[in-house]
Amino acid sequence: MAVDRQILEPSTPNHLAETKRSKWKQAVFRFIRYKPLGTVGAAIVLFMILVAVSAEVISPYDPLETDYINMFTPPDFTHWLGTDAFGRDIMSRIIYGSRTAMLVGFTAAFIGATLGLFIGVASAYFGGRIDLLVQRLLDIFMSFPLIILALSVVAIFGTGTEKVIMAITVPLVPRCARVVRSSALAIREIPYVDAARACGFTHWRIIVRHMLPNVVAPYLIMLTAFQGQAILLEASLSFLGLGVQEPTPAWGLMLQGGAEEYAESAPWMAIFPGLAISIAVFAFNVFGDSLRDVLDPRLRGAK
Amino acid sequence: MYRYIIRRILLMIPTLVGVAILVFVLMRLLPGDIVEMRLASEGAYVSEETLDKERARLGLDKPIWQQFVNWMWGICRLDLGESMWTGQPITYEIGIRFQVSLQVAVMSTIIAVILAIPLGMIAALKQDTWVDYAIRIFSIAGLATPSFWLGIMIILAFLIFFTWAPPMVFTPIWVDPVANLSQLIWPALATGYRYSAVATRMTRSTVLEVLREDYIRTARAKGLWEKLILVRHALKNAMLPVITVIGLEFAFLIGGLVVTEQVFNLNGIGKLFVDAVGNKDYTLVQGLVLMVAFVFTITNLVVDILYAWLDPRIRYQ
């Protein structure tokens, strides 16, 4: 439709910009209309990004401030979600924890998906023996469940925020590479890749300029799908004491910090951080699912 | 069929060897040497002599290729070396914990199947009604809820409403089946929820696909009883991908158990793994990672064979 309009109407740059913008608006409108659940997810994701960015402004207390007079305070008007064993405000810790979750989730998902994108496209482009070798290597990495591979990386490099990001990135790379490769294989057969090669372009240029733009859809899908997985994985590692370390506020860590021992006297300590994790992962998952349906229905069922 | 199985087994060997090489290399990536990391990392003074003795005990003084050959030879004899923490053989450490983990894994699989197949089927039949939406939200929530938090919530609920706490000691099923089952049903439920969510989604989408097939229309056209169509024609054909997912997720359960066993204080493989990472017990981590990868690969193989057996089109490709 957009193309027709461009041909029929005089295409001044102004017009082009307008059609482009209205195309975006249309796409967003369609998404909201046909994917209500996905829209809810997207709204929650946006809300969480806002919360993470403005943590200093909106959090009622300093997340690290201890207050030994108000230990284990049940939720009330001064501490909306109660306080923990050190008298730290749980709501503030959850707000700052969203920053940790977003930072780890986004960085790990971005690096993992991007590395996977390049590996997948390069593997499909070069084909033959290189492709076979890369595929076998990915097979080997895929024979470890996510958390086992992440824990092995932790065993080697230790704990801490940057190392957790690395530990989560490693198992994500082969999963993205696998999906991107299968899309790239189809693109490689389209004559324009041969044409580009006939023009004498370098391999790098063909991969980056001619093949990458055509696998953006699976890449974006994997990127959103990974966010949820990365947040869940970070929470699990931190819960086990092998991820983000105290005193950094992190949701998984809040569940580990005595939540079980204090379960009887202070249940709010265990309930709210877990809810935060579930809602965050839920939002990313439903948004990712709807995005997948809209961008590339063929990938339905791909994890 | 036999040719297919043999080909799949042969294809598995390079992956398993690759896994072994990767695990071996991983542990050599450590910044510094494992004996120093293990014994002197907390800043305590350890004499060079002690370090050398420990290196010799673990065979780390030998050239790297010889270490690898020794390790591989050990694997072939099912000898994974000794734990650096307890000094016991790794196969022994795994052996005493295997039963708990296996039982929880099997129980969560049963829970998942019992929940997933009817739920997925109902969701598909009532597509786009509120029932479908409710089931879909229930299953997406299952994917989002961390199993360790679900576990904590279960314990919390028991403590608050029934003042019942999970027992600290494990009772084997042959000693007291009731005590055993009442202890393990909750960790199985915590891990099984996520598992059932994956399977429910798969059941729903495959049933939807199958219902659009020509043979369903044919069955309806010849006036077959609707219930018979659903069970005989639809469900049977929709089961293939569901079986695959159940099989693959079974292998992933090992990952889920890592956190659930921690919550429920079960001394299984998952807890052993976390403790090994925490204790910097490198030989044990190495052995466990290898075992998990092997179990995972073999499960994949079994699923593939099962699939080929159920669907003849695959084995003739």
Chai-1 contact restraints between the chains, C-beta under 6 A:
chainA,res_idxA,chainB,res_idxB,connection_type,confidence,min_distance_angstrom,max_distance_angstrom,comment,restraint_id
A,D139,B,T15,contact,1.0,0.0,6.0,A-B,restraint_1
A,I140,B,T15,contact,1.0,0.0,6.0,A-B,restraint_2
A,I140,B,G18,contact,1.0,0.0,6.0,A-B,restraint_3
A,I140,B,V19,contact,1.0,0.0,6.0,A-B,restraint_4
A,I140,B,L22,contact,1.0,0.0,6.0,A-B,restraint_5
A,S143,B,V19,contact,1.0,0.0,6.0,A-B,restraint_6
A,S143,B,A293,contact,1.0,0.0,6.0,A-B,restraint_7
A,S143,B,F296,contact,1.0,0.0,6.0,A-B,restraint_8
A,S143,B,T297,contact,1.0,0.0,6.0,A-B,restraint_9
A,F144,B,A293,contact,1.0,0.0,6.0,A-B,restraint_10
A,P145,B,F252,contact,1.0,0.0,6.0,A-B,restraint_11
A,P145,B,I254,contact,1.0,0.0,6.0,A-B,restraint_12
A,P145,B,G255,contact,1.0,0.0,6.0,A-B,restraint_13
A,I147,B,G255,contact,1.0,0.0,6.0,A-B,restraint_14
A,I147,B,V258,contact,1.0,0.0,6.0,A-B,restraint_15
A,I148,B,G255,contact,1.0,0.0,6.0,A-B,restraint_16
A,I148,B,V292,contact,1.0,0.0,6.0,A-B,restraint_17
A,L151,B,V277,contact,1.0,0.0,6.0,A-B,restraint_18
A,S152,B,V289,contact,1.0,0.0,6.0,A-B,restraint_19
A,A155,B,V277,contact,1.0,0.0,6.0,A-B,restraint_20
A,A155,B,V285,contact,1.0,0.0,6.0,A-B,restraint_21
A,I156,B,L29,contact,1.0,0.0,6.0,A-B,restraint_22
A,I156,B,L30,contact,1.0,0.0,6.0,A-B,restraint_23
A,L232,B,P146,contact,1.0,0.0,6.0,A-B,restraint_24
A,A235,B,P146,contact,1.0,0.0,6.0,A-B,restraint_25
A,S236,B,V259,contact,1.0,0.0,6.0,A-B,restraint_26
A,F239,B,F148,contact,1.0,0.0,6.0,A-B,restraint_27
A,L240,B,V274,contact,1.0,0.0,6.0,A-B,restraint_28
A,L242,B,V277,contact,1.0,0.0,6.0,A-B,restraint_29
A,A263,B,L156,contact,1.0,0.0,6.0,A-B,restraint_30
A,A263,B,L159,contact,1.0,0.0,6.0,A-B,restraint_31
A,E264,B,L159,contact,1.0,0.0,6.0,A-B,restraint_32
A,P267,B,L156,contact,1.0,0.0,6.0,A-B,restraint_33
A,A270,B,I152,contact,1.0,0.0,6.0,A-B,restraint_34
A,G274,B,W149,contact,1.0,0.0,6.0,A-B,restraint_35
A,I277,B,P146,contact,1.0,0.0,6.0,A-B,restraint_36
A,S278,B,A144,contact,1.0,0.0,6.0,A-B,restraint_37
A,S278,B,T145,contact,1.0,0.0,6.0,A-B,restraint_38
A,V281,B,A144,contact,1.0,0.0,6.0,A-B,restraint_39
A,F282,B,A144,contact,1.0,0.0,6.0,A-B,restraint_40
A,N285,B,I140,contact,1.0,0.0,6.0,A-B,restraint_41
A,N285,B,L143,contact,1.0,0.0,6.0,A-B,restraint_42
A,N285,B,A144,contact,1.0,0.0,6.0,A-B,restraint_43
A,V286,B,I140,contact,1.0,0.0,6.0,A-B,restraint_44
